[in-house]
Every structure is written in structure tokens, then in C-alpha cells.
Amino acid sequence: MAATAVTLPSSGTPFPIATASSSARRCLLLPSPLPRRALRVVASAAAEAPPKPSPPPTSPSGIVLVDPSEAQKVHRLKTVYDQKVVPLITEEFGYTNVHQVPKIEKIVVNCGLGAEAGNSKGLEAAMKDLAMITGQWPVKTKAKKSVASFKIREGNTIGIAVTLRGRIMYNFLDRLINLGLPRTMDFLGVNPNSFDGHGNYSVGLRDQGVFPEIPYEVGGKKNGMDICIVTTAKTDNEALRLLTLLGMPFSENIKSGVVIRKKRLKRHHFMSKGRGRK
């Protein structure tokens, strides 16, 4: 077998090949394999190299959501609850078991769309804004009944909602208390009488622009949201104390307690039966 040199057209450098005289076949002469020591060095270097971080999950519209590894870390507000809130509430209410201490179970954020529910672009924009605020992609809420006066049919999309738990819940609550509510126009505190009697608190925002994730648009439509904080408290006083220790800015001008709302009387209520209504 004789070795000859052939010039490759791509590189222009001679490359040795071997020619078999019997069958006139040509094959490339491959370089000699690496020694075992070099292979061990390459394998050890590949094993010691740190793994590449996986990209954070994205929503269907391309928004980067919260990384699962970040969601598993303990939030600052959760640390405050474990180290400061639990001992104070246990001593104040005389709990004998740590499981009796009330805690926040979940936060439900609901946003009604109104006329934009039938518009696909408006619906997608609203879902994108709510995902940027909460860090979790919302779901569509559909009508359960048909109401002719509101032009709503059963099964139509009328809003969007998202349920937050764990670290994402504490992250949203922290930004709501320290960023969202203080940036509200003429803010004097939230109403301490907005409990439902079972330890759950609800608060509404007229404008989502109070969160820094939403850019300010001059003349743009302002979308609001309803926020429901679900706790494991059995009474409203326990839930009020829990949220107060977590930093919820309740108004001091409004006295907390049961509010009895009187029925607003109209003109025909003061008329005699003989005259009737007008």
C-alpha cells in the first residue's frame, strides 16, 4: 500500500491518503487517537464544569415568569411571619398549638374586562399585564348564567383571575403593601371593615398603573383589580391583627368593627298609601 498526498479544494493544503494497489480504493489516513491520559483530563474537566442554568419559563405570549427555583426560596415576608408575627399572635390570643396561629393561605386576584372581553387583543393585553404584576399566567373566567340586560351569554369570557400561593403570594403581597397601595392617589389607608366575617379580606384597586411593571400611558384605559386575601383565621379580629403585623396600612380614621348599613330610603317610602307612587 502506497501513500500519496492530495490537495483538498477547500483548504488548499496537501492531505495524505493511502492507495490500495489491488482494488484501487482510496481512504483517508485518520490521525492517531488521543492517549488515555488526555482522555482522562478531558473527562474530568467536563465533569467539573458547572451545569448551564436553564432559562426561566415563559408564558404563551413570551413573558418571562417566575423561575421555579426562585419560587422555592423563603421570602422576606415569610421570615417576618415565622420569627415575629407567630410569637406575638400566640401570646396575644393565648394559642396552645402552633397550628392555631392564623396564616395567609392564598391570594386571589380578579380582573373584570367589561367591553374588552369580546376583543381578542384587549383580552391578551389584560392577561399580559396581570401576568407581569403577579408573576403567574392568569386563567379566563366565564359567565355561569346568561343575562340579557348585560348582553352576556353563558360561557362567554368576562374576566381573568389568578390564584397565588407560596413564595409568589408573599412576593405579590410585599409589593402590594410597599409599592402598590402607597402609590394610589389620595391614599389614606385601606378600610379595616372589608372582612367577610370568616377572616378573609378584600381590597380593590381602580388602576393597575400603581405597580411599576405597568408602563404609564397618557389617555390609556385604566383597568382595576380585586384582591382577596384568604386566611385561616376564624374571626375577623385575628385576621386584622395578622395583616396589621405584616404591614397592611389600615386607615386609622375608620373604626374597625361591624358596620350596619342602613337602607337608603327613596321618595315613595315617605308617601301615604292613598296617594301611591308617582
C-alpha positions, 0 to 999 in steps of 0.5 A: 500500500502506497501513500500519496498526498492530495490537495483538498479544494477547500483548504488548499493544503496537501492531505495524505491518503493511502492507495490500495494497489489491488482494488484501487480504493482510496481512504483517508489516513485518520490521525492517531487517537488521543492517549488515555491520559488526555482522555482522562483530563478531558473527562474530568474537566467536563465533569467539573464544569458547572451545569448551564442554568436553564432559562426561566419559563415563559408564558404563551405570549413570551413573558418571562415568569417566575423561575421555579427555583426562585419560587422555592426560596423563603421570602422576606415576608415569610421570615417576618411571619415565622420569627415575629408575627407567630410569637406575638399572635400566640401570646396575644390570643393565648394559642396552645398549638402552633397550628392555631396561629392564623396564616395567609393561605392564598391570594386571589386576584380578579380582573373584570374586562367589561367591553374588552372581553369580546376583543381578542387583543384587549383580552391578551393585553389584560392577561399580559399585564396581570401576568407581569404584576403577579408573576403567574399566567392568569386563567379566563373566567366565564359567565355561569348564567346568561343575562340579557340586560348585560348582553352576556351569554353563558360561557362567554369570557368576562374576566381573568383571575389568578390564584397565588400561593407560596413564595409568589403570594408573599412576593405579590403581597410585599409589593402590594403593601410597599409599592402598590397601595402607597402609590394610589392617589389620595391614599389614606389607608385601606378600610379595616371593615372589608372582612367577610366575617370568616377572616378573609379580606378584600381590597380593590384597586381602580388602576393597575398603573400603581405597580411599576411593571405597568408602563404609564400611558397618557389617555390609556384605559385604566383597568382595576383589580380585586384582591382577596386575601384568604386566611385561616383565621376564624374571626375577623379580629385575628385576621386584622391583627395578622395583616396589621403585623405584616404591614397592611396600612389600615386607615386609622380614621375608620373604626374597625368593627361591624358596620350596619348599613342602613337602607337608603330610603327613596321618595315613595317610602315617605308617601301615604298609601292613598296617594301611591307612587308617582 
